[in-house]
Amino acid sequence: MADIKYEIIEKVGTVSESPKGWTKELNLISWNNRDPKYDLRDWAPEHEKMGKGVTLTKDELKELRDILNDMDL
């Protein structure tokens, strides 16, 4: 598998942290020098490893926000 290049442009926030120190974070990330997208995934303590995640454009993130705001949580 080819190396995946990424640059965290903005750390938006941390959703949770596991007992082993991994954090679930929402960040703005540029993957392989492409336009940045919002990204929600688990990260090892020094961002040296990552879990599977979801990337969203700004418009998709706004739509998700609207869906969550409409939910009775």
ZISUL-V6590 format. One line per field, one symbol per residue. ss: DSSP state (H for helix, E for strand, C for the rest). psi: psi as a letter, one per 30 degrees, with the letter a starting at -180 (. if undefined). burial: 1 if it has 24 or more other C-alpha atoms within 12 Angstrom, else 0. A space follows every 10 residues. Layout:
ss=???
psi=???
burial=???
//
This chain:
ss=CCCCCEEEEE EEEEEEECCC CCEEEEEEEE ECCCCCEEEE EEECCCCCCE EEEEEECHHH HHHHHHHHHH CCC
psi=klkkklkjek jelkelklfg fkkjkjljkj khglkklkkj lkkleggfll alakkkleee eeeeeeeeff kj.
burial=0000000100 0000000000 0011111110 0000001111 1110000000 0000110000 0000000000 000
//
